[in-house]
Amino acid sequence: MANKVVTFGEIMLRLTPPNYLRFVQADSFDVTYGGGEANVAVSLANYGEDAYFVTKVPDNPIGQSAINHLRRYGVNTNYIVKGGERLGIYFNEIGASQRPSLVVYDRSHSSISEAKVEDFNWEKILEGAKWFHFTGITPALGDNVAACCLEAVKAAKKLGVTVSCDLNYRKKLWSREKARSVMTELVQYVDIVIANEEDAADVFGIKAAESDVTKGQLSEEGYKDVAKQLMDKFSLKGVAITLRESYSASDNGWSAMYYDGNEFYFSRKYKVHIVDRVGGGDSFGGGLIYALLNGYSPKDALEFAVAASCLKHTIVGDFNHVTVKEVENLAKGDASGRVQR
């Protein structure tokens, strides 16, 4: 039987110049939709779970197009609220080799950024749910949206729903000081924290010793310490840290660590040639949620999540269009890329 999973956040219109063009070269843009929690919901729907995405979009054809895009992949949109001025937009210039990707946001006064607590009846939304997921991007949209997140996690705890949060610090949205203040309160209600190499330092000032992500230097012992400090600070059930070694915009090393309070688990490392890295962390989160919900061991859950994310880096757009079988095949070691006939 499918598990009901609810995610909450912003979905945006994504505009990307084709064929690795720079913004100044572009005469047209490829159009899709995406956003952290929406990306997680699509992953879970692809895996056969009963995935719900909750947000607020404008009551116009662009808002409806975003809803339709989610429905195309099996995401339940019954609790999406309509209202407000506009759908947020982000422009994504895909980098290559030594030229990094570039994101420009146009999301001020988006519908979700002006959402109110009374827009969402969380006890009704979360009824029968097994899991609730949000990211640090959502409360960064404004104090009002942070209040919505707080109501959601409080309702989840009351109903016995597992809560996960990807810290996802975005310096273009808020300061480290503001992030620390807001996220410290929210994470009190979280069971599983997901972070990358820099999030714990940016949000909570917890740094990994002897690591330099710009040089591709990661210290396993340093990240063990980060996970333990997060676990101790918030009494969590688990901490997952994705470990990206950036050789260039086109080629990365990709692995992760999971700590369940008793043991540290490290995944295999993939050498990834990147087609589109946006949504890579979200696909990790979706894979981890699926695996933990379905009884995978911590080690196997980690391997599933990393393999899912590895595959996402080969897919254009925010969403991870892969199946459980495809992920499991890679997690079991079939990384040949041979044609499937």
Secondary structure, DSSP 4 states (H G I P E B T S, - for coil): -PPEEEEE---EEEEE-STT--GGG-S--EEEEE-HHHHHHHHHHHTT-EEEEE-EE-SSHHHHHHHHHHHHTT-B-TT-EE-SSB--EEEEE--BTTB--EEEEE-TTBTGGG--GGG--HHHHTTT-SEEEEETTTGGG-HHHHHHHHHHHHHHHHHT-EEEEE----TTT--HHHHHHHHHHHGGG-SEEEE-TTHHHHHH----TT-BGGGTB--HHHHHHHHHHHHHHHT-SEEEEEEEEESSSSEEEEEEEEE-SS-EEE---EEEE-S--TTHHHHHHHHHHHHHHTT--HHHHHHHHHHHHHHHTTSSSSS----HHHHHHHHTT----PPP-
